[in-house]
Amino acid sequence: MGRVAGASRPPLQGGLPPSGDVGGAGVEIACDESGFSGSNLLDPATPVFTHASTDLSLAEATELVEALRSDSRWSLDELKSGQLLRGRHADEALGWLLSRLEGRAHVEVVDKEYFLATRVVDLFLSEPSWAAGTRLTAHQRPAAIALHRCGRSRAPEWLAFLAAFVDLVRTKRRHHVDRRVLETFFQARDGLALGADPEARDVLAALTRTRVRGVVTRLVHDDRTIPPPLEPLLTALAETVLTWSEGRQQVLVVHDEQSALTADRLRRLQHALSDGTDDGGADGETGHGVSPLAGLVTVDSRDDVRVQVADLLAGVARRWPDLGDESPLRSFLSPTSLRVP
């Protein structure tokens, strides 16, 4: 997030402070993202979104950041991944950084086109859920995989379909369902179905006018039981919390300020993660147990070195050319990331 040096700082917005002490059974993590492009999820310059988290203490993060900045080989005015990866001793610097973070950090990787494929399925083939896109709704993933596999083999029709979907669910400032936009989506659906394999054709055929129009009508009328359709940060955050909460501990998140992280959205996410379902409980009550998300505190990244470390790791992961089995980052990558299978 770009900020002007020396400018007066507006008050921090968003977040959901914990209702009580997380205590010894909880874990506190610091998070940041890389690759944010707003609702323009088809920007070819940023095809991947990454969200990194670490449980380093303030003292540990400070020591790490000071070492990176003070060592002449890795001298950085700001702790940014692009400078680190382009440095004269980039391999050595990265190897040192990753060795210090081993077992202390995770990265969620979201392929934006694949994310949109999951969103089509999550919205139009089942009841929209705030747990969508996470391991809690893995049963919906095969349909998204089939859709994405078909699309990648037919690039022009696929991109037209995704662009029509994005336009359809970007309903801000609309007061009714736009028939022209709706028809463009169905034309793109039919164009992609031509020549598609049987599995993908079945998925596309299930995108009926009744289903699609019903969900879009709810979006136009600001039905907040439906999660924001074009916001991968919330999905990545949910999966991050589930990863760190393994062992049934609660997670307190410290996060760089982001407009998407409103209190209402976080309460709904908190509720959804409590038992794998959600009914839009805006009061934050968990119907079947304690939510793994204890709360989320927003900070200015300049004031929290833990968030700076998370930002650095997220940027390295987003810029790394190959995140396969031979990647030095492989041990940090969440196996449940929304990456292309």
PyMOL commands that set and color helices and strands:
alter all, ss='L'
color gray80, all
select helices_A, chain A and resi 58-70+72-74+81-86+90-101+112-124+135-152+155-169+179-193+198-205+209-220+232-244+263-275+301-303+305-319+330-332
alter helices_A, ss='H'
color red, helices_A
select strands_A, chain A and resi 27-34+48-54+105-111+251-256+293-299
alter strands_A, ss='S'
color yellow, strands_A
deselect
rebuild
show_as cartoon
